């Protein structure tokens, strides 16, 4: 597989070099080819590091070196393979739009949505990613009905996309007077952020309304109509933003979210296999739909997609997501890498 990928990257570089030498290219085409060339070079760099690590491991095993030293390089090889897979994946990206919504469970679901928001922001902080809140609707008790935020950083979308789905919590709510354990849910959708050059939005297709931003319980927090609601008339998609201080900033943020949703809709129409992707990510919020369960009485977190359980609930809610995400990436590699390489090889031929 590594050899296939190396041949693909070399072939891609030669193909791009031929196009660049033709000289008959627009600035946009030049920029796009430059991105593709950089990606091919990155693939070659990772492939070379993987080969060197494999060779070194082979020598360590043949020489009967310390098992701990061998284990160290085995882990490094696994890390490089994960990095390579994330980089070549069709869903790779550094910019994500994350949407969290309270599901079944009333106020307790809103409090759980707040916990998830904190978990992702703490994880982003540990990874050195930037987080920008686009829209936030809180409850009187400090829970979150809905929050939309941007995350930017190396492999941010590549990793966070695994968080899409229904998250379930089992615990005694702070709103419960007895000791009965409740089950509540929150939904998470993670989409790639789309640039202006990738999706064209015609001004005549937009209906833009302004209103006063509100706080907890619907109370007005300012006297000017700074909040913005944009309706994309052809599709009926509605985006609301009130988190920024000015009407202009809210409009620009709403347009960023709209481009992402239009891109997703475009993908749904073009590719039958992901026609229900966003709906599948969000789900209905019912308790029976779940990708992960957070069980407080047992200090347990279970990811149902890979049947993986850990008893580090507090650490995970504090943003220590690397272990679970690494397992999900490994599962994805085992399931899709051969197919992915086969598709890329076929494209090259």
C-alpha positions as CSV (number, residue, x, y, z in Angstrom):
1,X,0.0,0.0,0.0
2,X,2.8,2.4,0.8
3,X,4.5,1.6,-2.5
4,X,1.2,2.3,-4.3
5,X,0.8,5.6,-2.5
6,X,4.4,6.6,-3.3
7,X,3.9,5.9,-7.0
8,X,0.6,7.9,-6.9
9,X,2.3,10.9,-5.3
10,X,5.2,10.9,-7.8
11,X,2.9,10.6,-10.7
12,X,0.8,13.4,-9.4
13,X,3.9,15.7,-9.0
14,X,4.9,15.0,-12.6
15,X,1.4,15.6,-13.9
16,X,1.3,19.0,-12.0
17,X,4.8,20.0,-13.3
18,X,3.6,19.4,-16.9
19,X,0.5,21.6,-16.3
20,X,2.6,24.3,-14.7
21,X,5.1,24.3,-17.5
22,X,2.3,24.9,-20.1
23,X,2.0,28.5,-18.9
24,X,-1.6,28.8,-20.0
25,X,-3.2,28.9,-16.5
26,X,-5.3,31.4,-14.6
27,X,-4.3,32.6,-11.1
28,X,-6.9,30.3,-9.5
29,X,-5.7,27.3,-11.5
30,X,-2.1,28.1,-10.5
31,X,-3.1,28.4,-6.8
32,X,-5.0,25.1,-6.9
33,X,-2.2,23.2,-8.6
34,X,0.2,24.7,-6.0
35,X,-1.9,23.2,-3.2
36,X,-2.0,19.8,-5.0
37,X,1.8,19.8,-5.5
38,X,2.4,20.6,-1.8
39,X,0.1,17.8,-0.8
40,X,2.0,15.3,-3.1
41,X,5.3,16.5,-1.5
42,X,3.9,16.0,2.0
43,X,2.7,12.5,1.1
44,X,6.2,11.6,-0.2
45,X,7.8,13.0,3.0
46,X,5.5,10.9,5.2
47,X,6.1,7.8,3.0
48,X,9.8,8.2,3.3
49,X,9.6,8.6,7.1
50,X,7.4,5.4,7.3
51,X,10.0,3.5,5.2
52,X,12.9,4.6,7.4
53,X,11.0,3.7,10.6
54,X,10.1,0.3,9.1
55,X,13.7,-0.4,8.2
56,X,14.9,0.7,11.6
57,X,12.4,-1.5,13.3
58,X,13.5,-4.5,11.2
59,X,17.1,-4.0,12.4
60,X,16.1,-3.6,16.0
61,X,14.1,-6.9,15.9
62,X,16.9,-8.8,14.1
63,X,19.5,-7.5,16.7
64,X,17.2,-8.6,19.6
65,X,17.1,-5.0,21.0
66,X,15.3,-4.0,24.2
67,X,11.5,-4.7,23.7
68,X,10.8,-1.3,25.2
69,X,12.8,0.4,22.4
70,X,11.1,-1.7,19.8
71,X,7.7,-0.8,21.2
72,X,8.7,2.9,21.1
73,X,9.3,2.7,17.3
74,X,6.2,0.6,16.7
75,X,4.1,3.4,18.3
76,X,5.9,5.9,16.1
77,X,5.2,3.9,13.0
78,X,1.5,3.7,14.0
79,X,1.5,7.5,14.5
80,X,3.0,8.1,11.1
81,X,0.5,5.8,9.4
82,X,-2.4,7.6,11.2
83,X,-1.0,11.0,10.1
84,X,-0.6,9.7,6.5
85,X,-4.2,8.4,6.4
86,X,-5.6,11.6,7.8
87,X,-3.7,13.6,5.2
88,X,-4.8,11.6,2.2
89,X,-8.4,11.0,3.3
90,X,-11.0,12.7,1.0
91,X,-12.4,14.2,4.2
92,X,-9.1,15.7,5.4
93,X,-9.0,19.3,6.4
94,X,-7.9,21.9,8.9
95,X,-11.1,24.0,9.2
96,X,-14.2,22.6,10.8
97,X,-17.7,23.9,11.7
98,X,-19.1,22.2,14.8
99,X,-22.7,22.3,15.7
100,X,-24.0,21.0,19.1
101,X,-27.7,20.8,20.0
102,X,-29.5,19.6,23.1
103,X,-31.5,16.5,22.3
104,X,-33.8,14.4,24.4
105,X,-33.9,15.2,28.1
106,X,-34.9,18.8,28.6
107,X,-32.7,21.0,30.8
108,X,-30.4,18.0,31.5
109,X,-29.7,17.6,27.8
110,X,-28.8,21.3,27.6
111,X,-26.4,20.9,30.5
112,X,-24.8,17.9,28.7
113,X,-24.5,19.9,25.5
114,X,-22.6,22.5,27.5
115,X,-20.3,19.7,28.8
116,X,-19.6,18.6,25.2
117,X,-18.9,22.2,24.1
118,X,-16.4,22.5,27.0
119,X,-14.8,19.1,26.1
120,X,-14.2,20.2,22.5
121,X,-12.9,23.6,23.4
122,X,-10.5,22.1,25.9
123,X,-9.4,19.5,23.3
124,X,-8.8,22.3,20.8
125,X,-6.8,24.2,23.4
126,X,-4.5,21.2,24.0
127,X,-4.0,20.7,20.2
128,X,-3.2,24.4,19.7
129,X,-6.3,25.0,17.5
130,X,-8.3,28.2,17.3
131,X,-12.0,28.3,18.3
132,X,-14.4,31.0,17.3
133,X,-18.0,30.9,18.5
134,X,-20.5,31.8,15.7
135,X,-23.8,31.4,17.5
136,X,-24.7,30.4,21.1
137,X,-28.2,29.9,22.7
138,X,-28.1,29.3,26.4
139,X,-30.7,28.3,29.0
140,X,-31.5,30.0,32.3
141,X,-29.5,27.3,34.2
142,X,-26.4,27.8,32.0
143,X,-27.1,24.9,29.6
144,X,-26.8,25.2,25.9
145,X,-29.7,24.7,23.5
146,X,-27.5,25.2,20.5
147,X,-24.0,26.3,19.7
148,X,-22.1,26.7,16.4
149,X,-18.4,27.3,16.4
150,X,-15.4,27.2,14.0
151,X,-12.3,25.2,14.8
152,X,-9.1,25.9,12.9
153,X,-5.8,24.1,13.2
154,X,-3.8,21.2,11.8
155,X,-6.1,18.2,11.0
156,X,-9.0,19.9,13.0
157,X,-11.7,18.6,10.6
158,X,-9.9,15.4,9.9
159,X,-10.1,14.4,13.6
160,X,-13.3,16.1,14.8
161,X,-15.5,14.6,12.0
162,X,-15.4,11.4,14.0
163,X,-17.5,13.2,16.7
164,X,-20.5,13.5,14.4
165,X,-23.6,11.8,15.8
166,X,-25.7,11.4,18.9
167,X,-23.9,11.5,22.3
168,X,-25.7,9.9,25.3
169,X,-25.2,10.7,29.0
170,X,-26.4,8.6,31.9
171,X,-26.3,10.4,35.3
172,X,-28.3,11.9,38.1
173,X,-29.2,15.4,36.9
174,X,-28.6,18.4,39.1
175,X,-32.3,19.2,38.3
176,X,-33.4,15.8,39.9
177,X,-34.5,15.9,43.6
178,X,-34.1,12.1,44.0
179,X,-31.3,9.7,43.1
180,X,-32.7,8.4,39.9
181,X,-30.3,8.1,36.9
182,X,-31.6,9.8,33.8
183,X,-30.6,9.3,30.2
184,X,-30.3,12.4,28.0
185,X,-28.7,13.2,24.6
186,X,-27.1,15.9,22.6
187,X,-26.3,15.9,18.8
188,X,-23.0,16.9,17.2
189,X,-22.5,17.7,13.6
190,X,-19.0,18.4,12.2
191,X,-18.7,19.8,8.7
192,X,-15.7,21.2,6.7
193,X,-15.6,25.0,6.5
194,X,-15.8,26.1,2.9
195,X,-14.0,29.1,1.4
196,X,-15.6,31.9,-0.7
197,X,-13.9,30.6,-3.8
198,X,-15.5,27.1,-3.4
199,X,-19.1,28.2,-3.2
200,X,-20.6,31.1,-5.0
201,X,-23.6,32.8,-3.3
202,X,-25.6,35.2,-5.4
203,X,-26.8,38.3,-3.5
204,X,-30.2,38.0,-5.2
205,X,-30.6,34.5,-3.7
206,X,-30.5,35.9,-0.1
207,X,-33.1,37.3,2.2
208,X,-31.3,39.1,5.0
209,X,-33.2,40.2,8.2
210,X,-31.9,41.9,11.3
211,X,-33.2,41.8,14.9
212,X,-32.0,42.4,18.4
213,X,-29.7,39.9,20.0
214,X,-31.2,38.2,23.0
215,X,-29.8,36.6,26.1
216,X,-31.0,34.0,28.6
217,X,-34.8,33.5,28.5
218,X,-35.1,35.7,25.4
219,X,-34.2,38.9,27.2
220,X,-32.7,41.6,25.0
221,X,-29.1,42.3,25.6
222,X,-28.7,45.3,23.3
223,X,-30.8,48.1,21.8
224,X,-29.6,47.8,18.2
225,X,-30.6,45.2,15.6
226,X,-27.1,43.6,15.4
227,X,-28.3,40.0,15.0
228,X,-28.7,38.6,11.5
229,X,-30.9,36.0,9.9
230,X,-30.1,34.9,6.4
231,X,-32.4,32.8,4.3
232,X,-31.0,31.2,1.1
233,X,-34.2,31.4,-1.1
234,X,-33.4,28.6,-3.6
235,X,-32.7,26.0,-0.9
236,X,-34.7,27.3,2.1
237,X,-31.6,27.1,4.4
238,X,-31.8,29.5,7.3
239,X,-28.8,30.7,9.3
240,X,-29.0,33.0,12.3
241,X,-26.1,34.7,14.0
242,X,-26.1,37.0,17.0
243,X,-22.8,36.3,18.8
244,X,-20.8,39.2,17.3
245,X,-21.1,42.8,18.4
246,X,-21.8,44.3,15.0
247,X,-24.4,43.6,12.3
248,X,-21.6,43.3,9.7
249,X,-19.7,40.8,11.7
250,X,-22.8,38.7,12.3
251,X,-23.6,38.8,8.6
252,X,-20.1,37.6,7.6
253,X,-20.2,34.8,10.2
254,X,-23.6,33.7,9.0
255,X,-22.4,33.6,5.4
256,X,-19.5,31.3,6.5
257,X,-22.0,28.9,8.0
258,X,-24.2,29.2,5.0
259,X,-21.4,28.3,2.6
260,X,-20.6,25.2,4.6
261,X,-24.3,24.1,4.5
262,X,-24.6,24.8,0.8
263,X,-21.5,22.8,0.1
264,X,-22.8,19.9,2.1
265,X,-26.1,20.1,0.2
266,X,-24.2,20.1,-3.1
267,X,-22.3,17.0,-2.0
268,X,-25.6,15.3,-1.1
269,X,-27.0,15.9,-4.5
270,X,-23.8,14.8,-6.4
271,X,-22.9,11.8,-4.4
272,X,-25.7,9.3,-3.7
273,X,-23.8,7.5,-1.0
274,X,-23.7,10.6,1.3
275,X,-27.1,12.0,0.4
276,X,-28.2,11.7,4.0
277,X,-24.8,12.5,5.6
278,X,-25.7,15.6,7.5
279,X,-29.0,14.2,8.7
280,X,-27.2,11.0,9.7
281,X,-24.7,13.0,11.7
282,X,-27.3,14.9,13.6
283,X,-29.9,12.2,14.0
284,X,-33.2,12.9,15.7
285,X,-31.7,13.1,19.2
286,X,-33.6,10.0,20.3
287,X,-32.0,8.0,23.1
288,X,-31.8,4.9,21.0
289,X,-29.5,6.6,18.4
290,X,-26.0,6.9,19.8
291,X,-22.4,6.8,18.8
292,X,-21.0,7.2,22.4
293,X,-22.3,6.9,25.9
294,X,-21.0,8.8,29.0
295,X,-22.0,6.8,32.1
296,X,-21.2,8.8,35.3
297,X,-22.1,6.1,37.9
298,X,-19.6,3.7,36.3
299,X,-17.1,6.4,35.3
300,X,-17.3,4.9,31.8
301,X,-17.2,6.1,28.3
302,X,-18.2,3.7,25.5
303,X,-17.8,4.4,21.8
304,X,-20.4,2.0,20.2
305,X,-19.0,2.2,16.6
306,X,-15.8,0.4,17.6
307,X,-17.0,-1.3,20.8
308,X,-14.4,0.6,22.8
309,X,-14.7,1.3,26.5
310,X,-12.5,3.4,28.8
311,X,-13.0,4.3,32.5
312,X,-11.5,7.8,32.2
313,X,-14.7,9.8,31.9
314,X,-13.5,12.9,33.8
315,X,-10.3,13.1,31.7
316,X,-12.3,12.8,28.5
317,X,-14.8,15.5,29.4
318,X,-11.7,17.6,30.3
319,X,-10.7,17.3,26.6
320,X,-8.4,14.3,26.6
321,X,-9.8,12.8,23.4
322,X,-6.7,11.6,21.8
323,X,-7.1,8.0,22.9
324,X,-10.6,7.6,21.5
325,X,-9.9,9.5,18.3
326,X,-6.7,7.4,17.7
327,X,-8.8,4.2,18.0
328,X,-11.4,5.6,15.5
329,X,-8.7,6.6,13.0
330,X,-7.1,3.1,13.3
331,X,-10.5,1.5,12.7
332,X,-11.0,3.8,9.7
333,X,-7.5,2.9,8.3
334,X,-8.3,-0.8,8.6
335,X,-11.7,-0.4,6.9
336,X,-10.9,2.1,4.1
337,X,-7.2,2.5,3.3
338,X,-7.0,-0.4,0.8
339,X,-10.1,1.0,-1.0
340,X,-8.8,4.6,-0.8
341,X,-5.5,3.6,-2.4
342,X,-7.2,1.6,-5.0
343,X,-9.4,4.5,-6.0
344,X,-6.4,6.9,-6.2
345,X,-4.4,4.4,-8.2
346,X,-7.3,4.0,-10.6
347,X,-7.7,7.8,-10.9
348,X,-4.0,8.1,-11.8
349,X,-4.2,5.4,-14.5
